[in-house]
């Protein structure tokens, strides 16, 4: 009975203590300047002392400091609780940052967010903003595949051509990506994935971005023309035009934009190959085919979990309009990658047969993940497929470089470019027949 009475008293003491603490917190914040956001019924605290002036913060956590000796005391029911307490703001959230705003439910912008604000360029962050405009990760992928095309070409390595082709490709890719962001500002602002881009946030003016894209595009293509060859410059200009004027507007017109975008992604290895050899042949097209097929499982897996955002922004993605085609094409292209790596690459003397054996486990697991994505199309399967696609390409590229077919044994060293093969065929068909000697039989006729 005594233990039951003691437990009841202790519970009552805890209730009274919590009520007093609640009153203390409310009293300490009573004089603060609060603004209520009606969209989510949360309170915003404006502080002018401990934080930067004229910034809005949400009270995320309030810490109440109590004398520990008194809190450990067993209070009786009638005892007055005279606690020496103080409260202070322990954690606040800056509502000017969209990442924090999303976490606490502040999706609705305030009136001040929608007001026109003059754009001030932070010159200290200019290079960082240029890197973001260029989509540095995507540009790095484009440059890496171009470098692979240079190294895989069946000719002796030329360092100066390699470096200048890399520079020209970097500038051309930066131009294409900047033009893409310049044209998609109204739609990028509607997606969480892209709403922090440079032009959406107003870190640079549209004119500044357009000028940057124009200069890098002209310099990039000119570098390829002067220091590589006209064919490589033509491929670079084609990439710029396809990505900017066809792929970008096509994203809002047709779900076939993925196929066009894959063509754009397949051109950089060709640029590296032509910079070294000056020609396009079957092996270079095979190298481009690997990049072309890889983009389908990579992008379809990425877009699957972003279908709601793409739909809200008005993009006509195949993952939104026809999920069955999305998953089926993913599986077919992983099977195509297996055929290219395990059969066509060694047959066309792009790699040795050891590449076919070494790459087979990577390709089979890629096919397995694509099959799981087709059978059970959910966020988990698409995420696994996307992450593996990021690992697959560098592994395969590395294996190709290790198992490159030896140049001295290469039959392609005899010049079997597509144009040369066509020219040889036409010459063969137009060869003049020599007059037959009377002493010779018709079967022994000679030709030039």
Buried (B, 14 or more C-beta within 10 A) or exposed (E): EEEEEEEEBEEEBEEBBEEBBEEBBEEBBEEEEEEEBEEEEBEBBBBEEEBEEEEBBBBBEBEBEBEEEBEEEEBEEEEEBEBEBEBEBEEBBBBEEBEBBEEEEBEEEBEEEEEEEEEEEEEEBBEEBBBBBBBBEBBEBBBBBBBBBBBBBBBEEBEEBBEBBBBBBBBBBBBBBBBBBBBBBEBBBBBBEBBBBBBBBBBBEEEBBBEBBEBBBEBBBBBBBEBBBEBBBBBBBBBBBBBBEBBBEBBEEBBEBBBBBBBBBBBBBBBBBBBBBBBBBBBBBBBBBBBBBBBBBBBBBBBBBBBEBBBEBEBBBBBBBEBEBBBBBBBBBBBBBBEBBBEBBBEBBBBBBEBBEBBEEBBEEBBEBBBBBBEEBEEEBBBBBBEBBEEBBEEBBEBBBEBBBEEEEBEBEEEBBEEEEEEEEEEEEEEEEEEEEEEEEEEEEEEE
